[in-house]
């Protein structure tokens, strides 16, 4: 979780009388059941306020306060030539000579050097950062605790409240945001012919997949006998999910040259459903509204929200309320996928900006919406990060009106990197802006209404809404 302490919501039950989640949603709504080379480190992409599995920027997974672990590998070679030595190294990324204390510090230094985005006024430069490295490593570091202390001070000097050190215990807690449920991160990698393949580019060490024999660099070919070639990383992560303690069979090709192996893995998905929903009858029973509260964007958020939306539609909902109050964020990709449930194909969800060109993206919806009915999104001053992505995407594309308070204003993208001793660092690597090109960070999003409007007013507002030019 983010170390940021936020103020409690000032949105009271008097301002939103019938929809206070503290009074109703959790009681009445049914719960859905359901090497200093840092490129080899396991990483968790995060939006602080919540984590985010690197799904945000490409197909790797993204995290928030809930996340998944992944690694950022070297750029894949387009060659089909087998390099068994390289494959062996990638298949056991952690089987390296034990890191010295100096090595752990330098590892953290290198991550910042390669990917940190200074979004404040601290004027971070590679030159100053290089001098810091020379100062830090000019003498030996006798203990691991001293190394961790140096990393903490080194990151604090950046002046970024979201870039910070994680102890091994803190890092291990993030496994509950594992998108796959078996402790792997998948990324779409084109082969020499341009065909997209799915590679394991990160593992939770000693997690279910790693313990069963899956290795970094493996290509995933099938899940429970279903050929997954041509599917997205998010789709396949969804196929891998299931009830904890059940088994899933995955077929993988080890390295570039094989062999192909069928591996049975026991799921250990520990995320809990963040979705609570109910059907409300307003206006003397003439209006049916599907109320959905989303507490965080974890690995189950999209799947469980889809279930809720379909059930509410079957129950006759003609309008929807998506309650994002007090939702501090979570898996970025989960937020992106949830925004897609409401948007038309081609509509912009968000833009991302970063030092690395891979973080300069326009993310758009790629399917038809699951629902087209008018939507109210409830927000307050604890609506942050991935929640703000969803709220602004629906608002700027004229799919929803925002009701409540100005949002928190957390528009930065973090990644969580695992160091070789099991500790980790969270580093700001980018930021996102809304479809209408507004920088959320530090600004927040103003609601359209402070109190719940009549549904006629909502419909009228949306019919008169004008989308800014996309792109």
C-alpha positions as CSV (number, residue, x, y, z in Angstrom):
1,X,0.0,0.0,0.0
2,X,1.0,3.6,-0.5
3,X,2.6,5.2,2.6
4,X,0.6,8.3,1.8
5,X,-1.9,9.1,4.5
6,X,-5.1,10.7,3.1
7,X,-7.8,12.6,4.9
8,X,-11.1,11.0,5.6
9,X,-13.9,11.7,3.2
10,X,-16.1,14.6,4.0
11,X,-18.8,13.3,1.8
12,X,-21.5,12.6,4.3
13,X,-24.7,10.6,4.2
14,X,-26.6,13.9,4.2
15,X,-25.2,14.9,0.9
16,X,-25.8,11.5,-0.7
17,X,-28.5,10.1,1.5
18,X,-29.5,6.9,-0.1
19,X,-26.1,5.7,-1.3
20,X,-23.8,5.8,1.7
21,X,-21.7,2.7,1.3
22,X,-21.0,2.7,5.0
23,X,-24.7,2.1,5.7
24,X,-26.0,-0.1,3.0
25,X,-23.7,-1.6,0.3
26,X,-21.7,-4.0,2.4
27,X,-24.7,-5.2,4.4
28,X,-27.2,-5.6,1.6
29,X,-25.2,-6.2,-1.5
30,X,-24.4,-9.8,-2.4
31,X,-20.7,-10.4,-2.4
32,X,-19.6,-12.0,-5.6
33,X,-17.9,-15.4,-5.0
34,X,-16.1,-16.2,-7.3
35,X,23.8,-9.2,-12.0
36,X,23.6,-5.5,-11.3
37,X,21.4,-5.6,-14.4
38,X,18.2,-4.4,-13.0
39,X,16.4,-5.6,-16.1
40,X,16.3,-9.0,-14.5
41,X,14.6,-7.7,-11.3
42,X,10.9,-8.5,-10.5
43,X,8.8,-5.4,-10.9
44,X,5.3,-4.4,-9.9
45,X,3.9,-1.5,-11.8
46,X,2.0,0.7,-9.4
47,X,-0.2,3.8,-9.1
48,X,0.4,5.1,-5.6
49,X,-2.6,5.3,-3.5
50,X,-2.9,1.8,-4.8
51,X,-0.6,-0.4,-6.9
52,X,-1.0,-1.3,-10.6
53,X,0.2,-4.3,-12.5
54,X,2.1,-3.1,-15.6
55,X,-1.0,-3.4,-17.7
56,X,-1.1,0.3,-18.0
57,X,1.5,0.9,-20.5
58,X,1.7,-2.2,-22.6
59,X,0.4,-5.6,-21.9
60,X,2.5,-6.3,-18.9
61,X,0.5,-6.1,-15.8
62,X,0.0,-3.0,-13.7
63,X,-0.5,-2.5,-9.9
64,X,-2.0,0.0,-7.5
65,X,-2.6,-0.6,-3.8
66,X,-3.2,-4.0,-5.2
67,X,-0.7,-5.4,-7.6
68,X,1.2,-8.1,-9.3
69,X,4.9,-8.9,-9.7
70,X,6.7,-8.6,-13.0
71,X,10.1,-8.1,-14.3
72,X,11.4,-5.8,-17.0
73,X,13.5,-7.9,-19.3
74,X,15.9,-6.9,-22.0
75,X,14.3,-6.1,-25.4
76,X,13.4,-9.4,-27.0
77,X,15.6,-10.4,-29.9
78,X,13.7,-10.8,-33.2
79,X,16.0,-13.6,-34.2
80,X,14.7,-17.2,-34.1
81,X,18.2,-18.4,-33.4
82,X,18.5,-20.4,-30.3
83,X,20.8,-19.2,-27.6
84,X,20.8,-21.9,-25.0
85,X,23.2,-20.0,-22.7
86,X,21.0,-17.0,-22.6
87,X,17.9,-19.1,-22.1
88,X,19.4,-20.8,-19.2
89,X,20.3,-17.5,-17.6
90,X,16.8,-16.2,-18.1
91,X,15.2,-19.3,-16.8
92,X,16.8,-18.9,-13.4
93,X,17.1,-15.1,-13.1
94,X,17.8,-15.2,-9.3
95,X,20.4,-17.9,-9.5
96,X,23.3,-15.5,-9.4
97,X,26.2,-14.9,-7.1
98,X,25.0,-13.5,-3.8
99,X,24.7,-9.7,-3.8
100,X,27.0,-7.7,-1.7
101,X,25.6,-4.9,0.3
102,X,27.1,-2.4,-2.1
103,X,25.5,-4.4,-4.9
104,X,22.0,-4.0,-3.4
105,X,22.5,-0.2,-3.1
106,X,23.8,0.1,-6.6
107,X,20.9,-2.0,-7.9
108,X,18.5,0.5,-6.4
109,X,20.6,3.4,-7.7
110,X,20.5,2.0,-11.2
111,X,16.7,1.6,-11.2
112,X,16.3,5.3,-10.4
113,X,18.9,6.3,-13.0
114,X,17.1,4.4,-15.7
115,X,13.5,5.2,-15.1
116,X,12.7,7.9,-12.5
117,X,10.6,10.8,-13.7
118,X,11.0,14.0,-11.7
119,X,7.5,15.4,-11.6
120,X,8.3,18.1,-9.0
121,X,10.7,21.0,-9.0
122,X,13.7,19.2,-7.7
123,X,15.6,19.3,-11.1
124,X,16.9,15.8,-10.9
125,X,19.6,15.2,-13.4
126,X,21.6,12.1,-14.3
127,X,24.8,14.0,-13.6
128,X,23.8,14.8,-10.0
129,X,22.6,11.2,-9.5
130,X,26.0,9.9,-10.8
131,X,27.8,12.0,-8.2
132,X,25.5,10.6,-5.5
133,X,26.5,7.0,-6.5
134,X,30.2,7.9,-6.3
135,X,29.7,9.3,-2.8
136,X,27.6,6.4,-1.5
137,X,29.9,3.7,-2.9
138,X,33.2,5.3,-1.9
139,X,33.3,3.2,1.2
140,X,32.3,-0.3,2.1
141,X,28.8,-1.1,3.6
142,X,29.2,-3.5,6.4
143,X,25.7,-4.7,7.0
144,X,22.5,-5.3,5.1
145,X,20.5,-3.0,7.4
146,X,23.0,-0.2,6.7
147,X,22.5,-0.8,3.0
148,X,18.7,-0.5,3.4
149,X,19.2,2.7,5.4
150,X,21.3,4.1,2.6
151,X,18.7,3.3,0.0
152,X,16.0,5.0,2.1
153,X,18.1,8.2,2.4
154,X,19.0,8.0,-1.3
155,X,15.4,7.8,-2.4
156,X,14.3,10.4,0.1
157,X,16.8,12.9,-1.5
158,X,14.7,12.8,-4.7
159,X,12.0,14.8,-3.0
160,X,9.3,12.5,-4.4
161,X,6.8,11.3,-1.7
162,X,5.9,8.2,-3.8
163,X,9.4,6.9,-4.5
164,X,10.4,4.8,-1.5
165,X,12.0,1.7,-0.1
166,X,10.1,-1.5,0.8
167,X,11.4,-4.0,3.3
168,X,11.3,-7.7,2.3
169,X,8.1,-8.1,4.4
170,X,6.5,-5.1,2.8
171,X,7.4,-6.3,-0.7
172,X,6.0,-9.7,-0.1
173,X,2.5,-8.3,0.9
174,X,2.1,-7.1,-2.7
175,X,1.6,-10.7,-4.0
176,X,-2.1,-10.5,-3.2
177,X,-2.4,-8.2,-6.2
178,X,-1.1,-10.9,-8.5
179,X,-3.1,-10.6,-11.6
180,X,-2.7,-14.3,-12.6
181,X,-3.3,-16.0,-9.3
182,X,-0.2,-18.1,-9.8
183,X,2.5,-15.5,-9.4
184,X,3.5,-14.7,-12.9
185,X,3.5,-11.6,-15.1
186,X,2.9,-12.0,-18.8
187,X,3.9,-9.6,-21.5
188,X,3.1,-9.6,-25.2
189,X,6.3,-10.0,-27.3
190,X,6.3,-10.1,-31.1
191,X,8.3,-12.9,-32.7
192,X,10.4,-12.5,-35.9
193,X,7.2,-12.8,-38.0
194,X,5.4,-10.1,-36.0
195,X,3.1,-12.7,-34.4
196,X,2.4,-11.8,-30.7
197,X,3.6,-14.4,-28.2
198,X,3.1,-14.4,-24.5
199,X,6.3,-14.5,-22.4
200,X,6.7,-14.9,-18.6
201,X,8.6,-11.7,-17.8
202,X,8.4,-11.9,-14.1
203,X,7.7,-14.4,-11.3
204,X,6.9,-14.2,-7.6
205,X,9.9,-16.1,-6.2
206,X,8.8,-19.3,-4.6
207,X,5.3,-18.5,-5.8
208,X,3.0,-21.3,-7.2
209,X,4.3,-21.0,-10.8
210,X,7.9,-20.7,-9.9
211,X,7.7,-23.7,-7.5
212,X,6.0,-25.8,-10.2
213,X,8.7,-25.2,-12.7
214,X,7.7,-22.1,-14.7
215,X,10.7,-19.9,-15.4
216,X,11.3,-16.3,-16.6
217,X,11.5,-16.2,-20.4
218,X,9.0,-19.1,-20.9
219,X,6.4,-18.8,-23.6
220,X,2.9,-19.6,-22.5
221,X,1.2,-21.7,-25.2
222,X,-2.1,-23.0,-23.6
223,X,-4.1,-22.8,-20.5
224,X,-6.2,-25.8,-19.5
225,X,-5.9,-27.0,-23.1
226,X,-7.0,-23.7,-24.7
227,X,-4.6,-22.3,-27.2
228,X,-3.7,-18.8,-26.1
229,X,-1.7,-17.7,-29.1
230,X,-3.2,-14.4,-30.3
231,X,-4.8,-13.6,-27.0
232,X,-3.8,-10.5,-24.9
233,X,-1.8,-10.8,-21.7
234,X,-4.9,-9.6,-19.7
235,X,-7.1,-12.2,-21.3
236,X,-4.7,-15.0,-20.5
237,X,-4.3,-13.7,-16.9
238,X,-8.0,-13.9,-16.6
239,X,-8.0,-17.6,-17.8
240,X,-5.3,-18.4,-15.2
241,X,-7.5,-17.0,-12.4
242,X,-9.8,-19.2,-10.3
243,X,-10.7,-20.1,-6.8
244,X,-7.7,-20.4,-4.4
245,X,-6.3,-23.9,-4.0
246,X,-7.7,-25.1,-7.3
247,X,-5.4,-26.2,-10.1
248,X,-4.7,-24.8,-13.6
249,X,-2.6,-26.5,-16.3
250,X,-0.4,-24.4,-18.4
251,X,1.7,-25.4,-21.4
252,X,4.9,-23.6,-21.7
253,X,8.0,-23.6,-23.9
254,X,11.1,-23.1,-22.0
255,X,13.4,-20.5,-23.5
256,X,13.6,-20.0,-27.3
257,X,14.3,-23.6,-28.1
258,X,12.0,-25.6,-26.0
259,X,11.3,-28.1,-24.6
260,X,7.5,-27.8,-24.3
261,X,6.2,-28.9,-20.9
262,X,2.7,-29.1,-19.4
263,X,2.7,-27.9,-15.8
264,X,0.0,-28.1,-13.2
265,X,0.0,-25.1,-10.9
266,X,-2.1,-24.7,-7.7
267,X,-3.7,-21.2,-7.6
268,X,-3.1,-19.0,-4.6
269,X,-5.1,-15.9,-5.5
270,X,-5.6,-14.1,-2.2
271,X,-7.4,-11.0,-3.4
272,X,-10.9,-10.5,-2.1
273,X,-13.8,-9.2,-4.2
274,X,-13.8,-5.3,-4.1
275,X,-17.3,-5.2,-5.6
276,X,-20.6,-4.7,-3.8
277,X,-23.8,-4.1,-5.7
278,X,-27.6,-3.9,-5.3
279,X,-30.6,-2.8,-7.3
280,X,-32.3,0.3,-6.0
281,X,-35.9,1.5,-6.9
282,X,-36.2,5.3,-6.9
283,X,-39.0,7.7,-7.8
284,X,-41.7,5.6,-6.1
285,X,-40.4,2.5,-7.7
286,X,-40.5,3.7,-11.3
287,X,-36.8,4.0,-11.8
288,X,-34.4,1.0,-11.3
289,X,-30.8,1.9,-10.6
290,X,-27.9,-0.5,-10.5
291,X,-25.7,0.6,-7.7
292,X,-22.1,-0.7,-7.7
293,X,-19.4,0.1,-5.2
294,X,-15.8,-0.6,-6.2
295,X,-13.5,-0.5,-3.2
296,X,-10.2,-1.0,-5.0
297,X,-8.7,-2.1,-8.3
298,X,-7.3,-5.5,-7.4
299,X,-7.0,-8.7,-9.5
300,X,-10.7,-9.5,-9.2
301,X,-12.1,-6.0,-9.9
302,X,-12.9,-6.3,-13.6
303,X,-14.3,-9.9,-13.5
304,X,-16.5,-9.2,-10.5
305,X,-17.7,-5.9,-11.8
306,X,-18.7,-7.5,-15.1
307,X,-20.7,-10.1,-13.1
308,X,-22.4,-7.3,-11.1
309,X,-23.3,-5.3,-14.2
310,X,-24.8,-8.3,-16.0
311,X,-26.9,-9.3,-13.0
312,X,-28.1,-5.8,-12.5
313,X,-29.1,-5.6,-16.2
314,X,-31.0,-8.9,-15.8
315,X,-32.7,-7.4,-12.8
316,X,-34.0,-4.5,-14.9
317,X,-31.5,-1.7,-14.2
318,X,-32.0,1.2,-16.6
319,X,-29.4,3.5,-14.9
320,X,-26.1,2.8,-13.2
321,X,-24.2,4.4,-10.3
322,X,-20.5,3.5,-9.9
323,X,-19.3,4.5,-6.5
324,X,-15.6,5.3,-6.4
325,X,-15.6,7.2,-3.1
326,X,-12.7,6.3,-0.9
327,X,-11.2,4.2,-3.6
328,X,-7.5,5.0,-3.5
329,X,-6.6,3.1,-6.7
330,X,-5.0,-0.2,-7.4
331,X,-4.0,-2.1,-10.5
332,X,-3.8,0.3,-13.3
333,X,-4.7,-2.2,-15.9
334,X,-7.8,-3.2,-13.9
335,X,-8.8,0.4,-14.1
336,X,-8.2,0.6,-17.8
337,X,-10.2,-2.6,-18.4
338,X,-13.0,-1.4,-16.3
339,X,-13.2,1.9,-18.2
340,X,-13.5,-0.1,-21.4
341,X,-16.7,-1.7,-20.1
342,X,-18.4,1.7,-20.6
343,X,-16.6,3.2,-23.7
344,X,-16.9,2.7,-27.5
345,X,-14.1,1.3,-29.5
346,X,-11.5,3.9,-30.3
347,X,-12.3,6.3,-27.5
348,X,-9.4,7.4,-25.4
349,X,-9.1,6.2,-21.8
350,X,-5.9,8.0,-20.8
351,X,-2.5,9.3,-22.0
352,X,0.7,8.3,-20.3
353,X,4.0,10.3,-20.2
354,X,7.4,9.3,-19.0
355,X,11.2,9.5,-19.7
356,X,11.1,6.2,-21.5
357,X,9.3,6.2,-24.8
358,X,7.4,3.0,-23.7
359,X,5.6,5.2,-21.2
360,X,4.4,7.6,-23.8
361,X,1.2,6.0,-24.8
362,X,-2.4,6.7,-25.9
363,X,-4.6,4.0,-24.4
364,X,-7.9,3.5,-26.1
365,X,-11.0,1.2,-25.8
366,X,-10.9,-1.7,-28.1
367,X,-14.4,-3.2,-27.8
368,X,-18.1,-2.3,-27.6
369,X,-19.3,-1.2,-24.2
370,X,-21.0,-3.7,-21.9
371,X,-23.6,-1.1,-20.9
372,X,-24.8,2.0,-22.7
373,X,-27.2,3.3,-20.0
374,X,-26.6,6.7,-18.3
375,X,-24.0,6.5,-15.5
376,X,-23.3,8.5,-12.4
377,X,-19.8,8.2,-10.9
378,X,-19.6,9.1,-7.2
379,X,-16.3,10.6,-6.2
380,X,-14.7,12.4,-3.2
381,X,-11.4,13.6,-1.9
382,X,-10.2,10.1,-1.4
383,X,-10.9,9.0,-5.0
384,X,-7.4,8.7,-6.3
385,X,-5.1,7.2,-8.9
386,X,-6.7,4.4,-10.9
387,X,-10.1,5.6,-9.8
388,X,-9.3,9.0,-11.4
389,X,-8.4,7.2,-14.6
390,X,-11.8,5.6,-14.7
391,X,-13.7,8.7,-13.6
392,X,-12.1,11.0,-16.1
393,X,-12.3,8.5,-19.0
394,X,-16.1,8.1,-18.5
395,X,-16.6,11.8,-17.9
396,X,-14.5,13.1,-20.8
397,X,-16.1,10.7,-23.2
398,X,-19.6,11.9,-22.2
399,X,-20.5,8.5,-20.7
400,X,-21.0,9.6,-17.1
401,X,-21.5,12.6,-14.8
402,X,-19.4,13.0,-11.7
403,X,-21.1,13.7,-8.4
404,X,-19.6,14.5,-5.0
405,X,-16.3,16.2,-4.3
406,X,-13.1,17.1,-6.1
407,X,-10.9,14.0,-6.4
408,X,-7.5,13.6,-4.7
409,X,-5.3,14.4,-7.7
410,X,-2.9,11.4,-7.9
411,X,-1.8,11.2,-11.5
412,X,1.6,9.6,-11.2
413,X,2.7,6.1,-12.2
414,X,4.9,4.0,-10.0
415,X,6.7,0.8,-10.6
416,X,7.8,-1.5,-7.7
417,X,11.0,-3.3,-8.4
418,X,12.3,-6.2,-6.4
419,X,15.9,-6.2,-5.3
420,X,17.9,-9.3,-5.2
421,X,17.7,-9.6,-1.4
422,X,13.8,-9.6,-1.4
423,X,13.4,-6.0,-0.6
424,X,12.1,-3.5,-3.1
425,X,11.9,0.1,-4.3
426,X,8.9,2.0,-5.5
427,X,9.8,4.5,-8.2
428,X,7.8,7.2,-10.0
429,X,8.3,6.4,-13.7
430,X,5.5,8.4,-15.4
431,X,2.2,10.3,-15.2
432,X,-1.1,10.2,-16.9
433,X,-3.4,12.8,-18.3
434,X,-7.1,12.7,-19.0
435,X,-8.7,12.3,-22.5
436,X,-9.3,16.0,-22.4
437,X,-5.6,16.5,-21.8
438,X,-5.8,17.6,-18.2
439,X,-3.0,16.8,-15.8
440,X,-4.7,15.1,-12.8
441,X,-1.7,15.1,-10.5
442,X,-2.0,17.8,-7.9
443,X,-5.2,19.1,-9.5
444,X,-7.8,16.5,-9.1
445,X,-11.1,16.3,-11.0
446,X,-14.0,18.6,-10.3
447,X,-17.4,16.9,-10.2
448,X,-20.4,18.1,-12.3
449,X,-22.7,18.0,-9.3
450,X,-22.2,18.2,-5.6
451,X,-25.4,16.3,-4.8
452,X,-27.3,13.6,-6.7
453,X,-29.2,15.1,-9.6
454,X,-32.4,13.8,-11.1
455,X,-31.9,11.2,-13.7
456,X,-33.6,13.5,-16.3
457,X,-30.9,16.1,-15.6
458,X,-28.2,13.4,-16.0
459,X,-29.6,12.4,-19.4
460,X,-29.9,16.0,-20.5
461,X,-26.3,16.7,-19.3
462,X,-24.9,13.8,-21.2
463,X,-26.9,14.6,-24.4
464,X,-25.4,18.1,-24.4
465,X,-21.9,17.0,-23.6
466,X,-19.2,17.6,-26.2
467,X,-16.2,15.4,-26.4
468,X,-12.9,17.1,-27.0
469,X,-11.0,15.9,-30.2
470,X,-9.3,12.6,-29.4
471,X,-5.6,12.0,-30.1
